[in-house]
Amino acid sequence: MKTIHCILQSKGGVGKSLLTWFLAQKHQEDTSTVFIDLDNSTATSSLRLSSIVGADRIKSFAILDSEKKLDREKILELFEVIAQSKKYETSILELRKAKSS
């Protein structure tokens, strides 16, 4: 069964990246875990994580539209991709900033 951990919060400075970093430490040796950056406007977190788990386990999937609002179709597409993945059992998703509708 697939496991998905979502780290989401529109407010900055609440510890999303820190929590993701701790999870990367925990899953460092678990190659069935993938980290997915849902806001690829900055690669800072991805670069830090790649030094822990390797760049091949860091993915990017944009779910925000041009106004930085969540795009429902892209979210559904993301979950389809995760469900069909044969390589990864656990997905850790991080979204740093989204505007509320």
VEXSEDREN-237846 format. One record per atom (N, C-alpha, C, O): residue in one letter; residue number from 1; x, y, z. Coordinates in steps of 0.2 Angstrom, whole numbers, m for minus. Layout:
<atoms>
+------+-----+-------+-------+-------+
| rest |  nr |  east | north |    up |
+------+-----+-------+-------+-------+
|    a | NUM |     X |     Y |     Z |
...
+------+-----+-------+-------+-------+
</atoms>
This chain:
<atoms>
+------+-----+-------+-------+-------+
| rest |  nr |  east | north |    up |
+------+-----+-------+-------+-------+
|    m |   1 |     4 |    m6 |     0 |
|    m |   1 |     0 |     0 |     0 |
|    m |   1 |     4 |     6 |     0 |
|    m |   1 |     9 |     7 |     4 |
|    k |   2 |     3 |    11 |    m4 |
|    k |   2 |     6 |    17 |    m5 |
|    k |   2 |     5 |    22 |     2 |
|    k |   2 |     0 |    22 |     4 |
|    t |   3 |    10 |    25 |     4 |
|    t |   3 |    10 |    30 |     9 |
|    t |   3 |    12 |    37 |     7 |
|    t |   3 |    17 |    38 |     3 |
|    i |   4 |     8 |    42 |     8 |
|    i |   4 |     9 |    49 |     6 |
|    i |   4 |     9 |    53 |    12 |
|    i |   4 |     4 |    53 |    16 |
|    h |   5 |    15 |    57 |    13 |
|    h |   5 |    15 |    62 |    18 |
|    h |   5 |    15 |    69 |    15 |
|    h |   5 |    19 |    70 |    11 |
|    c |   6 |    10 |    73 |    17 |
|    c |   6 |    10 |    80 |    14 |
|    c |   6 |    12 |    85 |    19 |
|    c |   6 |     9 |    85 |    25 |
|    i |   7 |    17 |    89 |    18 |
|    i |   7 |    19 |    94 |    22 |
|    i |   7 |    17 |   101 |    18 |
|    i |   7 |    20 |   103 |    14 |
|    l |   8 |    11 |   103 |    21 |
|    l |   8 |     8 |   109 |    17 |
|    l |   8 |     7 |   115 |    22 |
|    l |   8 |     4 |   113 |    27 |
|    q |   9 |     8 |   121 |    20 |
|    q |   9 |     6 |   127 |    24 |
|    q |   9 |     8 |   133 |    20 |
|    q |   9 |    14 |   133 |    18 |
|    s |  10 |     3 |   137 |    20 |
|    s |  10 |     5 |   143 |    16 |
|    s |  10 |     9 |   148 |    19 |
|    s |  10 |    13 |   153 |    16 |
|    k |  11 |     9 |   148 |    26 |
|    k |  11 |    13 |   153 |    30 |
|    k |  11 |    20 |   151 |    30 |
|    k |  11 |    22 |   145 |    31 |
|    g |  12 |    25 |   155 |    29 |
|    g |  12 |    32 |   154 |    30 |
|    g |  12 |    34 |   154 |    37 |
|    g |  12 |    31 |   156 |    42 |
|    g |  13 |    40 |   150 |    38 |
|    g |  13 |    43 |   150 |    44 |
|    g |  13 |    40 |   145 |    49 |
|    g |  13 |    41 |   146 |    55 |
|    v |  14 |    36 |   140 |    47 |
|    v |  14 |    33 |   136 |    52 |
|    v |  14 |    36 |   129 |    53 |
|    v |  14 |    34 |   125 |    56 |
|    g |  15 |    42 |   128 |    49 |
|    g |  15 |    46 |   122 |    49 |
|    g |  15 |    45 |   117 |    44 |
|    g |  15 |    46 |   111 |    45 |
|    k |  16 |    42 |   118 |    38 |
|    k |  16 |    40 |   113 |    33 |
|    k |  16 |    47 |   110 |    31 |
|    k |  16 |    47 |   104 |    30 |
|    s |  17 |    51 |   115 |    29 |
|    s |  17 |    58 |   112 |    26 |
|    s |  17 |    62 |   108 |    31 |
|    s |  17 |    65 |   103 |    30 |
|    l |  18 |    61 |   111 |    38 |
|    l |  18 |    65 |   107 |    43 |
|    l |  18 |    62 |   100 |    44 |
|    l |  18 |    66 |    95 |    45 |
|    l |  19 |    55 |   100 |    44 |
|    l |  19 |    52 |    93 |    45 |
|    l |  19 |    54 |    89 |    39 |
|    l |  19 |    55 |    83 |    40 |
|    t |  20 |    54 |    91 |    33 |
|    t |  20 |    56 |    87 |    27 |
|    t |  20 |    63 |    85 |    28 |
|    t |  20 |    65 |    79 |    26 |
|    w |  21 |    67 |    89 |    30 |
|    w |  21 |    74 |    87 |    31 |
|    w |  21 |    75 |    82 |    36 |
|    w |  21 |    79 |    77 |    35 |
|    f |  22 |    71 |    82 |    42 |
|    f |  22 |    71 |    76 |    47 |
|    f |  22 |    69 |    70 |    44 |
|    f |  22 |    71 |    65 |    45 |
|    l |  23 |    63 |    70 |    40 |
|    l |  23 |    61 |    64 |    36 |
|    l |  23 |    66 |    62 |    31 |
|    l |  23 |    66 |    55 |    31 |
|    a |  24 |    70 |    66 |    28 |
|    a |  24 |    75 |    64 |    24 |
|    a |  24 |    80 |    60 |    28 |
|    a |  24 |    83 |    55 |    25 |
|    q |  25 |    82 |    62 |    34 |
|    q |  25 |    87 |    59 |    38 |
|    q |  25 |    84 |    52 |    40 |
|    q |  25 |    88 |    47 |    39 |
|    k |  26 |    78 |    52 |    41 |
|    k |  26 |    75 |    45 |    43 |
|    k |  26 |    75 |    40 |    38 |
|    k |  26 |    76 |    34 |    39 |
|    h |  27 |    73 |    43 |    32 |
|    h |  27 |    72 |    38 |    26 |
|    h |  27 |    79 |    38 |    21 |
|    h |  27 |    78 |    36 |    15 |
|    q |  28 |    84 |    40 |    24 |
|    q |  28 |    90 |    41 |    20 |
|    q |  28 |    92 |    34 |    16 |
|    q |  28 |    94 |    34 |    10 |
|    e |  29 |    91 |    29 |    20 |
|    e |  29 |    93 |    22 |    17 |
|    e |  29 |    87 |    19 |    13 |
|    e |  29 |    88 |    14 |    10 |
|    d |  30 |    81 |    21 |    14 |
|    d |  30 |    75 |    18 |    11 |
|    d |  30 |    74 |    21 |     4 |
|    d |  30 |    71 |    26 |     3 |
|    t |  31 |    77 |    17 |    m1 |
|    t |  31 |    76 |    19 |    m8 |
|    t |  31 |    69 |    18 |   m11 |
|    t |  31 |    68 |    20 |   m16 |
|    s |  32 |    64 |    16 |    m7 |
|    s |  32 |    57 |    16 |    m9 |
|    s |  32 |    54 |    22 |    m7 |
|    s |  32 |    48 |    23 |    m8 |
|    t |  33 |    57 |    27 |    m4 |
|    t |  33 |    54 |    34 |    m3 |
|    t |  33 |    57 |    39 |    m7 |
|    t |  33 |    63 |    40 |    m9 |
|    v |  34 |    52 |    43 |   m10 |
|    v |  34 |    54 |    48 |   m14 |
|    v |  34 |    51 |    55 |   m11 |
|    v |  34 |    46 |    55 |    m8 |
|    f |  35 |    55 |    60 |   m12 |
|    f |  35 |    53 |    67 |   m10 |
|    f |  35 |    51 |    71 |   m16 |
|    f |  35 |    55 |    72 |   m21 |
|    i |  36 |    45 |    74 |   m16 |
|    i |  36 |    42 |    78 |   m21 |
|    i |  36 |    41 |    85 |   m19 |
|    i |  36 |    37 |    87 |   m15 |
|    d |  37 |    44 |    90 |   m23 |
|    d |  37 |    44 |    97 |   m22 |
|    d |  37 |    38 |    99 |   m26 |
|    d |  37 |    38 |    99 |   m32 |
|    l |  38 |    33 |   102 |   m23 |
|    l |  38 |    27 |   104 |   m26 |
|    l |  38 |    27 |   111 |   m28 |
|    l |  38 |    23 |   114 |   m32 |
|    d |  39 |    32 |   115 |   m26 |
|    d |  39 |    33 |   122 |   m28 |
|    d |  39 |    40 |   123 |   m31 |
|    d |  39 |    45 |   124 |   m27 |
|    n |  40 |    41 |   122 |   m37 |
|    n |  40 |    48 |   122 |   m40 |
|    n |  40 |    51 |   129 |   m41 |
|    n |  40 |    55 |   129 |   m45 |
|    s |  41 |    48 |   134 |   m38 |
|    s |  41 |    50 |   141 |   m39 |
|    s |  41 |    57 |   142 |   m36 |
|    s |  41 |    61 |   146 |   m38 |
|    t |  42 |    59 |   138 |   m31 |
|    t |  42 |    66 |   138 |   m28 |
|    t |  42 |    68 |   131 |   m27 |
|    t |  42 |    64 |   127 |   m25 |
|    a |  43 |    75 |   130 |   m28 |
|    a |  43 |    77 |   123 |   m28 |
|    a |  43 |    81 |   122 |   m21 |
|    a |  43 |    85 |   117 |   m21 |
|    t |  44 |    81 |   127 |   m17 |
|    t |  44 |    85 |   127 |   m11 |
|    t |  44 |    84 |   120 |    m7 |
|    t |  44 |    88 |   117 |    m5 |
|    s |  45 |    77 |   119 |    m5 |
|    s |  45 |    76 |   113 |    m1 |
|    s |  45 |    78 |   106 |    m5 |
|    s |  45 |    81 |   102 |    m2 |
|    s |  46 |    77 |   106 |   m12 |
|    s |  46 |    79 |   101 |   m16 |
|    s |  46 |    86 |    99 |   m16 |
|    s |  46 |    89 |    94 |   m15 |
|    l |  47 |    90 |   105 |   m16 |
|    l |  47 |    98 |   104 |   m16 |
|    l |  47 |   100 |   101 |    m9 |
|    l |  47 |   104 |    97 |    m9 |
|    r |  48 |    97 |   104 |    m4 |
|    r |  48 |    99 |   101 |     3 |
|    r |  48 |    97 |    94 |     4 |
|    r |  48 |   101 |    90 |     6 |
|    l |  49 |    91 |    92 |     1 |
|    l |  49 |    89 |    85 |     2 |
|    l |  49 |    93 |    80 |    m2 |
|    l |  49 |    94 |    75 |     0 |
|    s |  50 |    95 |    83 |    m8 |
|    s |  50 |    99 |    78 |   m13 |
|    s |  50 |   105 |    76 |   m10 |
|    s |  50 |   108 |    71 |   m11 |
|    s |  51 |   108 |    80 |    m5 |
|    s |  51 |   114 |    79 |    m2 |
|    s |  51 |   113 |    73 |     3 |
|    s |  51 |   118 |    70 |     5 |
|    i |  52 |   107 |    72 |     5 |
|    i |  52 |   105 |    67 |    10 |
|    i |  52 |   103 |    61 |     7 |
|    i |  52 |   106 |    55 |     8 |
|    v |  53 |    98 |    61 |     2 |
|    v |  53 |    95 |    55 |    m1 |
|    v |  53 |    97 |    54 |    m8 |
|    v |  53 |    96 |    49 |   m11 |
|    g |  54 |   101 |    58 |   m11 |
|    g |  54 |   103 |    58 |   m18 |
|    g |  54 |    98 |    61 |   m23 |
|    g |  54 |    92 |    61 |   m21 |
|    a |  55 |   100 |    64 |   m28 |
|    a |  55 |    96 |    68 |   m32 |
|    a |  55 |    91 |    64 |   m36 |
|    a |  55 |    86 |    66 |   m38 |
|    d |  56 |    92 |    57 |   m37 |
|    d |  56 |    88 |    53 |   m40 |
|    d |  56 |    81 |    52 |   m36 |
|    d |  56 |    76 |    50 |   m39 |
|    r |  57 |    81 |    53 |   m30 |
|    r |  57 |    75 |    53 |   m26 |
|    r |  57 |    72 |    59 |   m24 |
|    r |  57 |    67 |    59 |   m20 |
|    i |  58 |    74 |    64 |   m28 |
|    i |  58 |    71 |    71 |   m27 |
|    i |  58 |    67 |    73 |   m34 |
|    i |  58 |    70 |    73 |   m39 |
|    k |  59 |    61 |    73 |   m33 |
|    k |  59 |    57 |    75 |   m39 |
|    k |  59 |    53 |    82 |   m38 |
|    k |  59 |    53 |    84 |   m33 |
|    s |  60 |    51 |    84 |   m44 |
|    s |  60 |    47 |    91 |   m44 |
|    s |  60 |    41 |    90 |   m48 |
|    s |  60 |    41 |    86 |   m53 |
|    f |  61 |    36 |    92 |   m45 |
|    f |  61 |    29 |    92 |   m49 |
|    f |  61 |    25 |    98 |   m47 |
|    f |  61 |    23 |    99 |   m41 |
|    a |  62 |    24 |   102 |   m52 |
|    a |  62 |    21 |   109 |   m51 |
|    a |  62 |    13 |   108 |   m50 |
|    a |  62 |    10 |   105 |   m55 |
|    i |  63 |    10 |   110 |   m45 |
|    i |  63 |     3 |   109 |   m44 |
|    i |  63 |     0 |   116 |   m43 |
|    i |  63 |    m6 |   117 |   m42 |
|    l |  64 |     4 |   121 |   m44 |
|    l |  64 |     2 |   128 |   m43 |
|    l |  64 |     1 |   131 |   m50 |
|    l |  64 |     5 |   130 |   m55 |
|    d |  65 |    m5 |   135 |   m51 |
|    d |  65 |    m6 |   139 |   m58 |
|    d |  65 |    m1 |   145 |   m58 |
|    d |  65 |     3 |   146 |   m53 |
|    s |  66 |    m2 |   149 |   m63 |
|    s |  66 |     2 |   155 |   m64 |
|    s |  66 |     1 |   160 |   m58 |
|    s |  66 |     5 |   165 |   m57 |
|    e |  67 |    m5 |   160 |   m55 |
|    e |  67 |    m6 |   164 |   m49 |
|    e |  67 |    m4 |   162 |   m42 |
|    e |  67 |    m6 |   164 |   m37 |
|    k |  68 |    m1 |   156 |   m42 |
|    k |  68 |     1 |   152 |   m36 |
|    k |  68 |    m4 |   149 |   m32 |
|    k |  68 |    m4 |   149 |   m26 |
|    k |  69 |   m10 |   148 |   m36 |
|    k |  69 |   m15 |   144 |   m33 |
|    k |  69 |   m15 |   137 |   m35 |
|    k |  69 |   m13 |   135 |   m40 |
|    l |  70 |   m18 |   133 |   m30 |
|    l |  70 |   m18 |   126 |   m32 |
|    l |  70 |   m22 |   124 |   m38 |
|    l |  70 |   m28 |   127 |   m39 |
|    d |  71 |   m20 |   120 |   m42 |
|    d |  71 |   m23 |   118 |   m48 |
|    d |  71 |   m26 |   111 |   m47 |
|    d |  71 |   m22 |   106 |   m47 |
|    r |  72 |   m32 |   110 |   m46 |
|    r |  72 |   m35 |   103 |   m45 |
|    r |  72 |   m33 |    98 |   m50 |
|    r |  72 |   m32 |    92 |   m48 |
|    e |  73 |   m33 |    99 |   m56 |
|    e |  73 |   m32 |    94 |   m61 |
|    e |  73 |   m24 |    92 |   m60 |
|    e |  73 |   m23 |    86 |   m61 |
|    k |  74 |   m20 |    96 |   m59 |
|    k |  74 |   m13 |    95 |   m58 |
|    k |  74 |   m12 |    90 |   m51 |
|    k |  74 |    m8 |    86 |   m51 |
|    i |  75 |   m16 |    92 |   m46 |
|    i |  75 |   m16 |    88 |   m40 |
|    i |  75 |   m18 |    81 |   m42 |
|    i |  75 |   m15 |    76 |   m39 |
|    l |  76 |   m24 |    80 |   m45 |
|    l |  76 |   m26 |    73 |   m47 |
|    l |  76 |   m21 |    70 |   m51 |
|    l |  76 |   m20 |    64 |   m50 |
|    e |  77 |   m18 |    73 |   m56 |
|    e |  77 |   m13 |    70 |   m60 |
|    e |  77 |    m7 |    68 |   m56 |
|    e |  77 |    m4 |    62 |   m57 |
|    l |  78 |    m5 |    72 |   m51 |
|    l |  78 |     0 |    70 |   m46 |
|    l |  78 |    m1 |    63 |   m43 |
|    l |  78 |     3 |    59 |   m42 |
|    f |  79 |    m7 |    63 |   m40 |
|    f |  79 |    m9 |    57 |   m36 |
|    f |  79 |   m10 |    50 |   m41 |
|    f |  79 |    m8 |    45 |   m39 |
|    e |  80 |   m11 |    52 |   m47 |
|    e |  80 |   m11 |    46 |   m52 |
|    e |  80 |    m4 |    44 |   m53 |
|    e |  80 |    m3 |    38 |   m54 |
|    v |  81 |     1 |    48 |   m54 |
|    v |  81 |     8 |    47 |   m55 |
|    v |  81 |    10 |    43 |   m49 |
|    v |  81 |    14 |    38 |   m50 |
|    i |  82 |     9 |    45 |   m43 |
|    i |  82 |    11 |    42 |   m37 |
|    i |  82 |     8 |    35 |   m37 |
|    i |  82 |    11 |    30 |   m35 |
|    a |  83 |     1 |    34 |   m38 |
|    a |  83 |    m2 |    27 |   m38 |
|    a |  83 |     1 |    22 |   m43 |
|    a |  83 |     1 |    16 |   m41 |
|    q |  84 |     3 |    25 |   m49 |
|    q |  84 |     6 |    20 |   m54 |
|    q |  84 |    13 |    19 |   m53 |
|    q |  84 |    16 |    15 |   m57 |
|    s |  85 |    17 |    22 |   m49 |
|    s |  85 |    24 |    21 |   m48 |
|    s |  85 |    25 |    14 |   m45 |
|    s |  85 |    22 |    12 |   m40 |
|    k |  86 |    30 |    11 |   m49 |
|    k |  86 |    32 |     4 |   m46 |
|    k |  86 |    38 |     5 |   m42 |
|    k |  86 |    39 |     0 |   m38 |
|    k |  87 |    42 |    10 |   m42 |
|    k |  87 |    48 |    11 |   m39 |
|    k |  87 |    47 |    13 |   m32 |
|    k |  87 |    51 |    11 |   m27 |
|    y |  88 |    42 |    18 |   m30 |
|    y |  88 |    42 |    21 |   m24 |
|    y |  88 |    35 |    19 |   m20 |
|    y |  88 |    30 |    19 |   m23 |
|    e |  89 |    36 |    17 |   m14 |
|    e |  89 |    30 |    15 |   m10 |
|    e |  89 |    28 |    21 |    m5 |
|    e |  89 |    22 |    22 |    m3 |
|    t |  90 |    33 |    25 |    m3 |
|    t |  90 |    32 |    31 |     1 |
|    t |  90 |    34 |    37 |    m3 |
|    t |  90 |    39 |    38 |    m6 |
|    s |  91 |    29 |    42 |    m3 |
|    s |  91 |    30 |    49 |    m6 |
|    s |  91 |    29 |    54 |     0 |
|    s |  91 |    24 |    54 |     3 |
|    i |  92 |    34 |    59 |     0 |
|    i |  92 |    34 |    64 |     5 |
|    i |  92 |    34 |    71 |     0 |
|    i |  92 |    38 |    72 |    m3 |
|    l |  93 |    28 |    74 |     1 |
|    l |  93 |    26 |    80 |    m3 |
|    l |  93 |    27 |    86 |     1 |
|    l |  93 |    25 |    86 |     7 |
|    e |  94 |    31 |    91 |    m2 |
|    e |  94 |    32 |    97 |     2 |
|    e |  94 |    29 |   103 |    m3 |
|    e |  94 |    31 |   104 |    m9 |
|    l |  95 |    25 |   107 |     0 |
|    l |  95 |    23 |   113 |    m3 |
|    l |  95 |    24 |   119 |     1 |
|    l |  95 |    21 |   120 |     7 |
|    r |  96 |    28 |   124 |    m1 |
|    r |  96 |    30 |   129 |     3 |
|    r |  96 |    25 |   135 |     3 |
|    r |  96 |    23 |   137 |     8 |
|    k |  97 |    23 |   137 |    m3 |
|    k |  97 |    18 |   143 |    m3 |
|    k |  97 |    13 |   143 |    m8 |
|    k |  97 |    15 |   141 |   m14 |
|    a |  98 |     7 |   143 |    m6 |
|    a |  98 |     1 |   144 |   m11 |
|    a |  98 |    m3 |   149 |    m8 |
|    a |  98 |    m4 |   150 |    m2 |
|    k |  99 |    m7 |   152 |   m13 |
|    k |  99 |   m12 |   157 |   m11 |
|    k |  99 |   m18 |   154 |   m10 |
|    k |  99 |   m20 |   149 |   m13 |
|    s | 100 |   m22 |   156 |    m5 |
|    s | 100 |   m29 |   153 |    m4 |
|    s | 100 |   m34 |   156 |    m9 |
|    s | 100 |   m33 |   162 |   m11 |
|    s | 101 |   m39 |   152 |   m11 |
|    s | 101 |   m43 |   155 |   m16 |
|    s | 101 |   m49 |   160 |   m13 |
|    s | 101 |   m53 |   162 |   m17 |
+------+-----+-------+-------+-------+
</atoms>
